[in-house]
Amino acid sequence: MKHFCDDWIREWCDDNGWTDLVIERYNNYWAFPPGAVMPEPIPSDVLRLIKVNKGFCSEEKSWVLWAVMVSTIAVMLSYVFKTPMPIVFAFAFDAITAAKLEVEEI
């Protein structure tokens, strides 16, 4: 799952003088630091700071919205059909969603 919006990283690079941002794969960003001749990865502490300041990206927001909708529907179906199975399925979906929302070690 993509945890950072590319525009957030570009904005940080522009503010701090880093140039030629390269997005190698999800959550792996490289750029040229000021005065450097070789690209370097964006520091992990910077990525964590960006994440803390900006919050969820659009993909994460959609996963959270789906988790809330699935859970709400499951509660209603469990009440109507008087069975816990919809809640069990919602729990499984929410567990997967929570795991996907975890930011990997950067």
DSSP file (Angstrom, degrees, kcal/mol; ACC not computed):
  #  RESIDUE AA STRUCTURE BP1 BP2  ACC     N-H-->O    O-->H-N    N-H-->O    O-->H-N    TCO  KAPPA ALPHA  PHI   PSI    X-CA   Y-CA   Z-CA
    1    1 A M              0   0    0      0, 0.0     2,-0.5     0, 0.0    59,-0.0   0.000 360.0 360.0 360.0 142.0    0.0    0.0    0.0
    2    2 A K        +     0   0    0      1,-0.1    58,-0.3    24,-0.1    55,-0.2  -0.700 360.0 178.9 -81.8 123.0    1.2    3.5   -0.8
    3    3 A H        +     0   0    0     -2,-0.5     2,-0.4     1,-0.1    -1,-0.1   0.557  61.2  55.6-102.7 -10.7    1.6    5.4    2.4
    4    4 A F  S    S-     0   0    0     52,-0.1     2,-0.4    53,-0.0    23,-0.2  -0.969  75.7-129.0-126.9 139.0    2.9    8.7    1.0
    5    5 A C    >>  -     0   0    0     -2,-0.4     4,-1.3     1,-0.1     3,-1.0  -0.716  21.9-133.6 -80.1 132.3    1.4   11.1   -1.5
    6    6 A D  H 3> S+     0   0    0     -2,-0.4     4,-2.6     1,-0.3     5,-0.2   0.837 105.2  60.4 -57.9 -33.4    4.0   11.8   -4.2
    7    7 A D  H 3> S+     0   0    0      1,-0.2     4,-2.5     2,-0.2    -1,-0.3   0.847  99.6  56.0 -64.2 -33.3    3.1   15.5   -3.9
    8    8 A W  H <> S+     0   0    0     -3,-1.0     4,-2.1     2,-0.2    -1,-0.2   0.921 110.3  44.6 -63.1 -43.1    4.1   15.6   -0.2
    9    9 A I  H  X S+     0   0    0     -4,-1.3     4,-2.7     2,-0.2    -2,-0.2   0.913 113.1  50.4 -69.3 -42.3    7.6   14.3   -1.1
   10   10 A R  H  X S+     0   0    0     -4,-2.6     4,-2.8     1,-0.2     5,-0.2   0.915 109.6  51.9 -60.0 -42.4    7.9   16.7   -4.0
   11   11 A E  H  X S+     0   0    0     -4,-2.5     4,-2.3     2,-0.2    -1,-0.2   0.918 110.5  47.5 -60.9 -44.0    6.9   19.6   -1.7
   12   12 A W  H  X S+     0   0    0     -4,-2.1     4,-1.8     2,-0.2     6,-0.3   0.921 111.9  50.6 -63.8 -42.9    9.5   18.6    0.9
   13   13 A C  H  X>S+     0   0    0     -4,-2.7     5,-1.7     1,-0.2     4,-0.7   0.921 111.3  48.0 -61.1 -44.0   12.2   18.2   -1.8
   14   14 A D  H ><5S+     0   0    0     -4,-2.8     3,-0.6     1,-0.2    -1,-0.2   0.901 112.6  48.8 -63.3 -40.6   11.4   21.7   -3.2
   15   15 A D  H 3<5S+     0   0    0     -4,-2.3    -1,-0.2     1,-0.2    -2,-0.2   0.797 118.2  39.5 -69.0 -28.3   11.4   23.2    0.3
   16   16 A N  H 3<5S-     0   0    0     -4,-1.8    -1,-0.2    -5,-0.2    -2,-0.2   0.293 113.4-107.3-110.4   9.3   14.8   21.7    1.2
   17   17 A G  T <<5 +     0   0    0     -4,-0.7     2,-0.3    -3,-0.6    -3,-0.2   0.587  67.6 144.2  81.0  10.4   16.7   22.0   -2.1
   18   18 A W      < -     0   0    0     -5,-1.7    -1,-0.3    -6,-0.3     2,-0.3  -0.639  31.7-161.1 -81.0 142.0   16.6   18.3   -3.2
   19   19 A T  E     +A   32   0A   0     13,-2.3    13,-2.9    -2,-0.3    -5,-0.0  -0.785  51.5  25.2-124.8 165.1   16.2   17.9   -6.9
   20   20 A D  E    S-     0   0A   0     -2,-0.3    -1,-0.2    11,-0.2     2,-0.1   0.922  71.6-152.1  51.7  60.7   15.2   15.3   -9.5
   21   21 A L  E     -     0   0A   0     -3,-0.2     2,-0.4    10,-0.1    10,-0.2  -0.401  10.1-164.4 -62.9 132.6   12.9   13.1   -7.3
   22   22 A V  E     -A   30   0A   0      8,-3.5     8,-2.8    -2,-0.1     2,-0.9  -0.989  11.0-154.3-121.9 126.9   12.8    9.5   -8.4
   23   23 A I  E     +A   29   0A   0     -2,-0.4     6,-0.2     6,-0.2     3,-0.1  -0.854  15.9 178.1-101.6 100.5   10.0    7.2   -7.2
   24   24 A E  E     -     0   0A   0      4,-1.8     2,-0.3    -2,-0.9    -1,-0.2   0.937  62.9 -37.3 -71.8 -47.8   11.6    3.8   -7.4
   25   25 A R  E >  S-A   28   0A   0      3,-0.9     3,-2.1     0, 0.0    -1,-0.2  -0.898  98.0 -33.3-159.6-177.5    8.6    1.8   -6.0
   26   26 A Y  T 3  S-     0   0    0      1,-0.3   -24,-0.1    -2,-0.3     3,-0.1  -0.232 128.8  -5.7 -51.1 128.6    6.0    2.3   -3.3
   27   27 A N  T 3  S+     0   0    0    -23,-0.2     2,-0.4     1,-0.1    -1,-0.3   0.713 105.7 112.2  59.7  26.3    7.5    4.3   -0.4
   28   28 A N  E <   +A   25   0A   0     -3,-2.1    -4,-1.8     2,-0.0    -3,-0.9  -0.890  42.5 173.8-130.1 102.0   11.0    4.3   -1.8
   29   29 A Y  E     -A   23   0A   0     -2,-0.4    13,-2.5    -6,-0.2     2,-0.3  -0.895   9.8-174.8-117.7 136.8   12.1    7.8   -2.9
   30   30 A W  E     +AB  22  41A   0     -8,-2.8    -8,-3.5    -2,-0.4     2,-0.3  -0.947  11.9 156.3-126.8 148.1   15.4    9.0   -4.2
   31   31 A A  E     - B   0  40A   0      9,-2.4     9,-3.1    -2,-0.3   -11,-0.2  -0.973  45.6 -93.7-159.9 167.7   16.6   12.6   -5.0
   32   32 A F  E     -A   19   0A   0    -13,-2.9   -13,-2.3    -2,-0.3     3,-0.1  -0.803  39.7-139.2 -89.2 117.9   19.8   14.6   -5.3
   33   33 A P    >   -     0   0    0      0, 0.0     3,-2.1     0, 0.0   -15,-0.1  -0.263  46.2 -67.8 -66.7 164.7   20.6   16.5   -2.0
   34   34 A P  T 3  S+     0   0    0      0, 0.0   -16,-0.1     0, 0.0     3,-0.1  -0.347 122.0   1.9 -56.8 126.2   21.8   20.0   -2.3
   35   35 A G  T 3  S+     0   0    0      1,-0.2     2,-0.2   -18,-0.2   -17,-0.1   0.532 101.2 131.3  76.4   7.7   25.3   20.1   -3.9
   36   36 A A    <   -     0   0    0     -3,-2.1    -1,-0.2     1,-0.1    -4,-0.1  -0.582  47.5-160.1 -94.3 156.4   25.4   16.3   -4.4
   37   37 A V  S    S+     0   0    0     -2,-0.2    -1,-0.1     1,-0.1    -5,-0.1   0.430  79.0  56.1-110.0  -4.1   26.3   14.4   -7.6
   38   38 A M  S    S-     0   0    0     -5,-0.1    -1,-0.1    -7,-0.1    -7,-0.1  -0.987  87.0-115.0-128.3 138.4   24.7   11.1   -6.6
   39   39 A P        -     0   0    0      0, 0.0    -7,-0.3     0, 0.0    -2,-0.1  -0.401  31.5-165.4 -70.1 150.0   21.0   10.6   -5.6
   40   40 A E  E     -B   31   0A   0     -9,-3.1    -9,-2.4    -2,-0.1     2,-0.1  -0.934  28.1 -95.7-130.0 154.4   20.3    9.4   -2.1
   41   41 A P  E     -B   30   0A   0      0, 0.0   -11,-0.3     0, 0.0     3,-0.1  -0.411  47.8-100.2 -66.7 146.7   17.2    8.0   -0.5
   42   42 A I        -     0   0    0    -13,-2.5   -13,-0.2     1,-0.1     5,-0.1  -0.522  54.1 -97.8 -63.0 130.5   15.0   10.5    1.2
   43   43 A P     >  -     0   0    0      0, 0.0     4,-1.9     0, 0.0     3,-0.4  -0.198  23.8-130.7 -57.5 141.6   15.9   10.0    5.0
   44   44 A S  H  > S+     0   0    0      1,-0.2     4,-2.4     2,-0.2     5,-0.2   0.837 107.0  56.9 -64.6 -33.7   13.5    7.8    6.9
   45   45 A D  H  > S+     0   0    0      1,-0.2     4,-2.0     2,-0.2    -1,-0.2   0.855 106.6  50.9 -66.7 -31.4   13.1   10.3    9.7
   46   46 A V  H  > S+     0   0    0     -3,-0.4     4,-2.6     2,-0.2    -2,-0.2   0.912 109.4  50.0 -68.3 -43.0   12.0   12.8    7.1
   47   47 A L  H  X S+     0   0    0     -4,-1.9     4,-2.3     1,-0.2    -2,-0.2   0.904 111.0  49.3 -62.8 -40.4    9.4   10.4    5.7
   48   48 A R  H  X S+     0   0    0     -4,-2.4     4,-2.4     2,-0.2    -1,-0.2   0.912 111.2  49.9 -63.6 -41.3    8.1    9.7    9.2
   49   49 A L  H  X S+     0   0    0     -4,-2.0     4,-2.3     2,-0.2    -2,-0.2   0.905 110.3  49.8 -64.3 -41.9    7.8   13.4    9.9
   50   50 A I  H  X S+     0   0    0     -4,-2.6     4,-2.8     1,-0.2     5,-0.3   0.923 111.2  49.9 -61.0 -43.7    5.9   13.9    6.7
   51   51 A K  H  X S+     0   0    0     -4,-2.3     4,-2.3     1,-0.2    -2,-0.2   0.903 110.7  49.1 -63.4 -42.1    3.6   11.1    7.6
   52   52 A V  H  < S+     0   0    0     -4,-2.4    -1,-0.2     1,-0.2    -2,-0.2   0.903 116.9  42.0 -64.2 -40.8    3.0   12.5   11.0
   53   53 A N  H  < S+     0   0    0     -4,-2.3    -2,-0.2    -5,-0.2    -1,-0.2   0.865 123.2  35.4 -75.6 -36.4    2.2   16.0    9.6
   54   54 A K  H  < S-     0   0    0     -4,-2.8     2,-0.2     1,-0.2    -3,-0.2   0.752  89.3-161.2 -94.4 -25.9    0.1   15.0    6.6
   55   55 A G     <  +     0   0    0     -4,-2.3    -1,-0.2    -5,-0.3     2,-0.2  -0.543  51.0   5.9  83.0-146.7   -1.8   12.0    8.0
   56   56 A F        -     0   0    0     -2,-0.2     2,-0.1    -4,-0.1   -53,-0.1  -0.461  67.2-136.3 -76.1 143.3   -3.4    9.4    5.7
   57   57 A C     >  -     0   0    0    -55,-0.2     4,-2.3    -2,-0.2     5,-0.2  -0.365  38.2 -92.1 -84.8 177.3   -3.0    9.5    1.9
   58   58 A S  H  > S+     0   0    0      1,-0.2     4,-2.0     2,-0.2     5,-0.1   0.858 125.5  52.5 -64.1 -36.6   -6.0    9.0   -0.3
   59   59 A E  H  > S+     0   0    0      2,-0.2     4,-1.8     1,-0.2    -1,-0.2   0.911 110.9  47.3 -66.0 -41.3   -5.5    5.2   -0.7
   60   60 A E  H  > S+     0   0    0    -58,-0.3     4,-2.4     1,-0.2    -2,-0.2   0.900 109.6  53.8 -65.7 -40.3   -5.3    4.8    3.1
   61   61 A K  H  X S+     0   0    0     -4,-2.3     4,-2.4     1,-0.2    -1,-0.2   0.899 107.5  50.6 -61.3 -40.0   -8.4    6.9    3.5
   62   62 A S  H  X S+     0   0    0     -4,-2.0     4,-2.4     2,-0.2    -1,-0.2   0.897 109.5  50.6 -66.9 -38.5  -10.4    4.7    1.1
   63   63 A W  H  X S+     0   0    0     -4,-1.8     4,-2.3     2,-0.2    -2,-0.2   0.914 111.6  48.0 -63.5 -42.2   -9.3    1.5    3.0
   64   64 A V  H  X S+     0   0    0     -4,-2.4     4,-2.3     2,-0.2    -2,-0.2   0.911 111.0  51.1 -64.9 -41.5  -10.4    3.0    6.3
   65   65 A L  H  X S+     0   0    0     -4,-2.4     4,-2.5     1,-0.2    -2,-0.2   0.924 110.7  48.4 -61.4 -44.4  -13.7    4.1    4.7
   66   66 A W  H  X S+     0   0    0     -4,-2.4     4,-3.0     1,-0.2     5,-0.2   0.899 109.9  52.6 -62.6 -40.5  -14.3    0.6    3.4
   67   67 A A  H  X S+     0   0    0     -4,-2.3     4,-2.2     1,-0.2    -1,-0.2   0.913 110.8  46.7 -62.9 -42.4  -13.5   -1.0    6.8
   68   68 A V  H  X S+     0   0    0     -4,-2.3     4,-2.4     2,-0.2    -2,-0.2   0.917 114.2  47.7 -65.2 -43.1  -16.0    1.3    8.5
   69   69 A M  H  X S+     0   0    0     -4,-2.5     4,-2.5     2,-0.2     5,-0.2   0.927 112.5  48.2 -65.3 -44.5  -18.7    0.5    5.9
   70   70 A V  H  X S+     0   0    0     -4,-3.0     4,-2.3     1,-0.2    -1,-0.2   0.909 113.1  48.7 -62.6 -41.5  -18.1   -3.3    6.0
   71   71 A S  H  X S+     0   0    0     -4,-2.2     4,-2.2    -5,-0.2    -1,-0.2   0.908 111.6  48.7 -65.5 -42.1  -18.2   -3.2    9.8
   72   72 A T  H  X S+     0   0    0     -4,-2.4     4,-2.0     1,-0.2    -2,-0.2   0.931 113.3  46.3 -63.8 -45.7  -21.4   -1.2    9.9
   73   73 A I  H  X S+     0   0    0     -4,-2.5     4,-2.7     1,-0.2    -1,-0.2   0.886 110.8  54.1 -64.0 -38.3  -23.1   -3.5    7.4
   74   74 A A  H  X S+     0   0    0     -4,-2.3     4,-2.5    -5,-0.2    13,-0.3   0.896 106.7  50.7 -63.9 -40.5  -21.9   -6.5    9.3
   75   75 A V  H  X S+     0   0    0     -4,-2.2     4,-1.9     2,-0.2    -1,-0.2   0.928 112.4  46.9 -63.5 -43.5  -23.4   -5.3   12.5
   76   76 A M  H  X S+     0   0    0     -4,-2.0     4,-2.6     1,-0.2    -2,-0.2   0.925 113.3  48.0 -63.9 -44.4  -26.8   -4.7   10.8
   77   77 A L  H  X S+     0   0    0     -4,-2.7     4,-2.8     1,-0.2     5,-0.3   0.880 109.6  53.3 -65.3 -36.9  -26.7   -8.1    9.1
   78   78 A S  H  X>S+     0   0    0     -4,-2.5     4,-1.0    -5,-0.2     5,-1.0   0.893 111.5  46.0 -64.2 -38.8  -25.8   -9.8   12.4
   79   79 A Y  H  <5S+     0   0    0     -4,-1.9    -2,-0.2    -5,-0.2    -1,-0.2   0.933 115.8  45.2 -68.0 -45.4  -28.7   -8.2   14.1
   80   80 A V  H  <5S+     0   0    0     -4,-2.6    -2,-0.2     1,-0.2    -3,-0.2   0.935 124.2  32.3 -65.7 -47.3  -31.2   -9.0   11.3
   81   81 A F  H  <5S-     0   0    0     -4,-2.8    -1,-0.2    -5,-0.2    -2,-0.2   0.501 100.7-131.8 -91.3  -4.2  -30.1  -12.6   10.8
   82   82 A K  T  <5 +     0   0    0     -4,-1.0    -3,-0.2    -5,-0.3    -4,-0.1   0.913  67.2 115.8  53.3  49.0  -29.2  -13.2   14.4
   83   83 A T      < -     0   0    0     -5,-1.0     4,-0.3    -6,-0.2    -1,-0.2  -0.993  64.1-141.2-143.0 145.3  -25.9  -14.8   13.6
   84   84 A P  S >> S+     0   0    0      0, 0.0     4,-1.9     0, 0.0     3,-0.5   0.524  78.2  97.2 -84.5  -3.4  -22.3  -13.6   14.4
   85   85 A M  H 3> S+     0   0    0      1,-0.2     4,-2.4     2,-0.2     5,-0.2   0.869  78.4  53.7 -59.5 -42.3  -20.9  -14.7   11.0
   86   86 A P  H 3> S+     0   0    0      0, 0.0     4,-2.4     0, 0.0    -1,-0.2   0.895 109.8  49.7 -59.2 -36.0  -21.1  -11.3    9.3
   87   87 A I  H <> S+     0   0    0     -3,-0.5     4,-2.6   -13,-0.3    -2,-0.2   0.879 108.1  53.6 -68.7 -36.0  -19.1   -9.8   12.2
   88   88 A V  H  X S+     0   0    0     -4,-1.9     4,-2.0     2,-0.2    -1,-0.2   0.930 111.2  45.3 -62.5 -45.4  -16.5  -12.5   11.9
   89   89 A F  H  X S+     0   0    0     -4,-2.4     4,-2.3     2,-0.2    -2,-0.2   0.895 112.7  51.0 -65.2 -39.6  -16.0  -11.7    8.3
   90   90 A A  H  X S+     0   0    0     -4,-2.4     4,-2.8    -5,-0.2    -2,-0.2   0.894 108.0  53.2 -64.3 -39.1  -15.9   -8.0    9.0
   91   91 A F  H  X S+     0   0    0     -4,-2.6     4,-2.3     2,-0.2    -2,-0.2   0.915 108.8  49.3 -61.2 -42.7  -13.3   -8.7   11.7
   92   92 A A  H  X S+     0   0    0     -4,-2.0     4,-2.0     2,-0.2    -2,-0.2   0.926 112.8  46.9 -62.8 -44.5  -11.1  -10.6    9.2
   93   93 A F  H  X S+     0   0    0     -4,-2.3     4,-2.3     1,-0.2    -2,-0.2   0.912 112.9  49.3 -63.3 -42.3  -11.4   -7.7    6.7
   94   94 A D  H  X S+     0   0    0     -4,-2.8     4,-2.6     2,-0.2    -1,-0.2   0.853 108.3  53.9 -67.0 -34.4  -10.6   -5.1    9.3
   95   95 A A  H  X S+     0   0    0     -4,-2.3     4,-2.0     2,-0.2    -1,-0.2   0.911 110.1  46.9 -65.5 -41.7   -7.6   -7.1   10.5
   96   96 A I  H  X S+     0   0    0     -4,-2.0     4,-2.3     2,-0.2    -2,-0.2   0.917 112.5  50.4 -64.3 -42.8   -6.3   -7.2    6.9
   97   97 A T  H  X S+     0   0    0     -4,-2.3     4,-1.8     1,-0.2    -2,-0.2   0.919 109.4  50.3 -61.9 -44.3   -6.9   -3.5    6.6
   98   98 A A  H  X S+     0   0    0     -4,-2.6     4,-0.7     1,-0.2    -1,-0.2   0.892 110.5  50.3 -62.3 -38.9   -5.1   -2.7    9.9
   99   99 A A  H >< S+     0   0    0     -4,-2.0     3,-0.7     1,-0.2    -1,-0.2   0.894 109.9  50.1 -66.1 -38.8   -2.1   -4.7    8.7
  100  100 A K  H 3< S+     0   0    0     -4,-2.3    -1,-0.2     1,-0.2    -2,-0.2   0.800 105.1  58.3 -69.2 -27.7   -2.0   -2.9    5.4
  101  101 A L  H 3< S+     0   0    0     -4,-1.8    -1,-0.2    -5,-0.2     2,-0.2   0.669  81.1 105.8 -77.0 -15.9   -2.2    0.5    7.2
  102  102 A E  S << S-     0   0    0     -4,-0.7     2,-0.6    -3,-0.7    -3,-0.0  -0.464  74.8-128.6 -64.7 129.5    1.0   -0.3    9.1
  103  103 A V        -     0   0    0     -2,-0.2     3,-0.1     1,-0.1    -1,-0.1  -0.715  25.7-126.3 -81.5 122.5    3.9    1.7    7.7
  104  104 A E        -     0   0    0     -2,-0.6     2,-0.3     1,-0.2    -1,-0.1  -0.194  40.5 -78.2 -63.4 159.5    6.8   -0.7    7.0
  105  105 A E              0   0    0      1,-0.2    -1,-0.2     0, 0.0   -61,-0.0  -0.449 360.0 360.0 -61.8 122.9   10.2    0.0    8.5
  106  106 A I              0   0    0     -2,-0.3    -1,-0.2    -3,-0.1   -62,-0.1   0.422 360.0 360.0 -93.6 360.0   11.6    2.7    6.3
